[in-house]
Amino acid sequence: MTTNILKWINAILVKERELPVTALAEEMRSLVQRWHYERRMEAEKCKTRLTPPAKTLLSEQYQLSMRMRLDPASDTVYTVLDGDKNGVVYLQARTCSCRRFQLEQLPCAHAMITIRHSKRDVYDFCSEYYNLSTWKATYAGVVYPLPHQGDWVVLNEVRDVKVLPPDIRLVSGRRRKSRIPSVGENAQCHKCSRYCQLGHHRKKCQNPIPLHESQHSNSSQLHSSGPSQNV
């Protein structure tokens, strides 16, 4: 699972991005076709009520709930003592003070012990998006392959349309291939091989070049160890 699908797609289509637009679109269609088929086969092999990732999360929360104690207030309101931050569970509303129950739409460890105490089915408190039927329905559609370009049936009104390139101003120099990181992404941190400092590399180092190897080693140790403190 990923939180940045654009970054993932760009990493896969590194070489394909240099192709013409029609060839790039065909590569992306072929990629989606393969993904749909592989995930459809995985869903057909699954025999559990929930998807395997959801089943794993429930097992982890169940193991955590075994170390907790329960303090019921009513049939639907419970206080769970976990030794750190106690959780307050409203079972009918499917909420917990830790907010994990609301965010993941799966019972957290606090909710797990309350469900077990009330002798209810834990699957009734899981979102329908984690069900096996939803997983199968997601990839039930078929991404059909395209015939050869010479066999395409193109309408006359489409054939007569002239598609012009975008009106942009080309900047001199080599075109940028790597994507500019968005705000919040971890950018690559450079390290100077001369002074072992972070934030820049050897070519853009502003420190004076050492004349002797001993001076270079002493300077590297000084920058790496930091300023000394007098006691």
LOKOL-747875 format. One record per residue (C-alpha): residue in three letters; x, y, z. Coordinates in steps of 0.25 Angstrom, whole numbers, padded with zeros to 4 digits, always signed. Last residue first. Example, Ala and Ser with C-alpha at 12.3 -4.5 7.8 and 13.67 -1.06 7.14 Angstrom:
SER+0055-0004+0029/ALA+0049-0018+0031/
// end
This chain:
VAL+0136+0086+0127/ASN+0140+0092+0114/GLN+0131+0087+0102/SER+0136+0082+0089/PRO+0130+0087+0076/GLY+0125+0076+0066/SER+0130+0062+0065/SER+0128+0061+0050/HIS+0133+0075+0047/LEU+0145+0073+0055/GLN+0148+0059+0050/SER+0147+0064+0036/SER+0156+0076+0038/ASN+0166+0067+0045/SER+0166+0057+0033/HIS+0167+0068+0023/GLN+0179+0075+0030/SER+0186+0061+0031/GLU+0184+0059+0016/HIS+0190+0073+0013/LEU+0186+0085+0006/PRO+0171+0085+0011/ILE+0161+0091+0001/PRO+0154+0103+0008/ASN+0139+0100+0011/GLN+0128+0104+0002/CYS+0125+0090-0003/LYS+0117+0090-0016/LYS+0125+0080-0024/ARG+0126+0071-0011/HIS+0112+0070-0008/HIS+0102+0078+0001/GLY+0093+0077+0013/LEU+0101+0068+0022/GLN+0116+0069+0025/CYS+0126+0058+0023/TYR+0137+0068+0021/ARG+0142+0063+0007/SER+0131+0053+0003/CYS+0120+0064+0006/LYS+0107+0057+0009/HIS+0094+0060+0001/CYS+0080+0057+0007/GLN+0069+0052-0003/ALA+0056+0059+0000/ASN+0046+0053+0009/GLU+0032+0057+0005/GLY+0025+0067+0013/VAL+0023+0077+0001/SER+0024+0070-0012/PRO+0037+0065-0018/ILE+0040+0070-0032/ARG+0040+0058-0041/SER+0053+0054-0048/LYS+0054+0055-0063/ARG+0058+0070-0064/ARG+0061+0074-0078/ARG+0075+0078-0082/GLY+0078+0092-0085/SER+0070+0104-0090/VAL+0056+0105-0085/LEU+0044+0102-0095/ARG+0033+0112-0095/ILE+0019+0105-0096/ASP+0008+0105-0105/PRO+0004+0091-0104/PRO+0005+0083-0117/LEU-0006+0083-0127/VAL-0017+0073-0129/LYS-0024+0075-0142/VAL-0038+0069-0143/ASP-0041+0063-0156/ARG-0039+0048-0151/VAL-0049+0050-0140/GLU-0060+0056-0148/ASN-0057+0045-0158/LEU-0059+0034-0148/VAL-0047+0025-0145/VAL-0048+0010-0146/TRP-0035+0004-0142/ASP-0029-0008-0149/GLY-0016-0001-0153/GLN-0014+0002-0138/HIS-0013-0012-0135/PRO-0025-0017-0126/LEU-0026-0012-0112/PRO-0026-0021-0099/TYR-0039-0021-0090/VAL-0038-0017-0076/VAL-0048-0026-0070/GLY-0057-0022-0058/ALA-0058-0031-0046/TYR-0046-0024-0039/THR-0054-0016-0029/ALA-0065-0026-0028/LYS-0055-0037-0023/TRP-0050-0028-0012/THR-0064-0023-0008/SER-0068-0038-0007/LEU-0056-0041+0001/ASN-0060-0031+0011/TYR-0051-0020+0015/TYR-0059-0009+0009/GLU-0071-0014+0017/SER-0065-0007+0029/CYS-0063-0016+0041/PHE-0072-0016+0053/ASP-0080-0028+0049/TYR-0067-0036+0046/VAL-0064-0036+0061/ASP-0077-0044+0064/ARG-0082-0041+0078/LYS-0080-0048+0091/SER-0081-0035+0099/HIS-0067-0037+0105/ARG-0061-0041+0092/ILE-0066-0028+0086/THR-0061-0020+0098/ILE-0047-0027+0096/MET-0047-0023+0081/ALA-0051-0009+0083/HIS-0039-0006+0092/ALA-0030-0013+0082/CYS-0036-0006+0070/PRO-0048-0010+0063/LEU-0047-0007+0048/GLN-0052+0005+0041/GLU-0037+0010+0040/LEU-0040+0024+0044/GLN-0051+0022+0054/PHE-0046+0010+0061/ARG-0032+0017+0062/ARG-0038+0029+0069/CYS-0031+0026+0082/SER-0044+0031+0089/CYS-0052+0020+0082/THR-0064+0020+0073/ARG-0073+0009+0067/ALA-0086+0017+0071/GLN-0091+0004+0077/LEU-0078+0001+0083/TYR-0075+0014+0090/VAL-0061+0011+0094/VAL-0053+0019+0104/GLY-0038+0016+0104/ASN-0028+0017+0114/LYS-0014+0023+0111/ASP-0003+0015+0116/GLY-0006+0003+0124/ASP-0017-0002+0115/LEU-0029+0000+0123/VAL-0042-0001+0114/THR-0054+0008+0119/TYR-0067+0002+0113/VAL-0080+0008+0107/THR-0089-0001+0099/ASP-0095-0011+0110/SER-0092-0001+0121/ALA-0080+0005+0129/PRO-0071-0007+0127/ASP-0057-0007+0132/LEU-0048-0016+0124/ARG-0034-0020+0125/MET-0023-0020+0114/ARG-0012-0030+0111/MET-0021-0039+0102/SER-0025-0027+0094/LEU-0011-0026+0088/GLN-0012-0040+0082/TYR-0026-0037+0077/GLN-0021-0024+0070/GLU-0010-0031+0063/SER-0020-0042+0058/LEU-0030-0031+0053/LEU-0019-0025+0045/THR-0015-0038+0039/LYS-0029-0041+0035/ALA-0030-0027+0029/PRO-0018-0029+0020/PRO-0023-0043+0016/THR-0037-0038+0012/LEU-0048-0041+0020/ARG-0058-0053+0020/THR-0047-0063+0017/LYS-0046-0072+0005/CYS-0036-0064-0003/LYS-0032-0071-0017/GLU-0042-0063-0025/ALA-0037-0050-0019/GLU-0023-0053-0023/MET-0027-0056-0037/ARG-0035-0043-0038/ARG-0022-0036-0032/GLU-0014-0042-0043/TYR-0024-0039-0054/HIS-0026-0025-0050/TRP-0011-0022-0049/ARG-0008-0027-0063/GLN-0019-0019-0069/VAL-0014-0007-0062/LEU+0000-0009-0067/SER-0005-0011-0081/ARG-0013+0002-0081/MET-0001+0009-0076/GLU+0008+0004-0087/GLU-0003+0007-0097/ALA-0004+0021-0092/LEU+0011+0023-0093/ALA+0011+0018-0107/THR+0000+0028-0111/VAL+0008+0039-0104/PRO+0021+0036-0110/LEU+0032+0029-0102/GLU+0041+0035-0092/ARG+0031+0033-0080/GLU+0033+0018-0083/LYS+0047+0017-0078/VAL+0043+0022-0064/LEU+0029+0016-0064/ILE+0030+0009-0050/ALA+0036+0020-0042/ASN+0026+0030-0048/ILE+0014+0021-0044/TRP+0019+0020-0030/LYS+0021+0035-0028/LEU+0007+0037-0034/ILE+0001+0027-0024/ASN+0006+0034-0012/THR+0000+0028+0000/THR+0005+0014-0003/MET+0000+0000+0000/
// end
